[in-house]
């Protein structure tokens, strides 16, 4: 039996690593990975292409060489990086996504089988005018407060609509018999905590950064307030959500975009969790006004009941399990051979998204 073929863009990111690891372990698919920098593991089981999703010649090459059953489109410039360079972020996030949607559209029509396009969106697609408004709103569903304030959030919300358009309306006015459209599916991810990869300076990375600093014996200066609260999931659950929606029956999906979540937690509560395992950890708070303003525009929690009902979404890790059974053991192992560096300067977030 011939294996299905899956394309993963942005393959060298945190989610890309987890997704490749999961799919390679299953061994059910031929994996094609695309990123601007080489992936550092699973080289033998992956056809890797070094390049940019803006490179139309490269996209055309992939279109000619492979027939994809699914595409996980992860490549993006994230929130902090997007604010520093909004125009390049728009090009990558929007024009790059158009290239991928056109690839999937062409292949869907060529093979007469809808290519499933899985797109990870973000809570940055939401937007609150004030911190008080976000607190009063509480847990929100997919349809309210969609007024993002960052280039990243604006791009993601637009691509949500664009993907749905390609999936339901594109070419509606053309005389195209037997038209086969792509199958666009989107998950709005909350903040993600990972033990397998280093935080990349994302605006929600203050959680994992605390643990990584504590495990190394380094002080950490948090860029939000102790009261700042966000919804989170851990990386295995983030990967699981993308795999699950990609395999859900099309008939069971009632909307193109779904929230997923696991637990809502404040920065101060994360600090308390870290201190349970690293009692000598030095964690202080020095809010960065620009980054705090971004976080304060995002919801304190999300309603993921639609995902639970339509395609059986269930996170494996709740708050306690996330720290006790996943984050602390994994991050501790990473630095087990290193001695604490008592004289090190505070570990601070980079400004890359």
C-alpha angles and dihedrals in degrees: 000000000000115000121241116246123234128191120208117190119196085028096163094060126098095268092041092057092051093046094049091047091052097046095042090053090053091050092202099118143047104240122213114189128195127190140136090243127044120263112244100215142037090032093149095055096045135069098222125199120190108211150087129284086227089064102099092188090057092048090050090051091053089047092054097043103044142037106214123207092188139010123203103200105200102147113117146129105244135222106284094038090046092056092051093048108017099167096052088044090054091050094050096040099042108023091039090051090050089055090053094046091050090049091052092044093052093047093046090057095041095052096030088229120109112247109223110231113196114196123188108214125179148228084253084082086075124075134193125192095217138011088245091057093053092050092048091049093057116176110011135196129225097274108054135079095012095163106117120194100199131072088237093054093044090050093048094049091049092050090050088059093040093052091049089049092053090047097049114014112020113122091008091140096046123098092239114149119208092013113186115199128202120256109241118196125176136193122193104217124204122212111315126217119198134186094189100060137035120258109262099210097269119163091250094045096099089097100058091035090062092054095045091050093047092049089054094046091245126138115244129210110203118217095212132055124269088248095054108119131193138165115254143183129186122248098258089055091047090054091043091054092055093046092046097051091045090058099040118116110264088226091060095057113095098176138027095232129049134184118225126189146156113188140353117223139167125232089247091053090050088053090052091051091050092050090056088066101026105034093176095052114131109218121165134169125238107160118218104216095213096048092040090054089056093050091046089059092060126083123267089224141356134227108232097171092118092058091047091051101040104040106008099256112184124160114227093212126057121189096280095042092047092062101030101042105026121014102039097043094044097046092042090055091051092061100029093114095048125090119228111264103221096181097047119124117248114286107240132186119265117233094238111111 
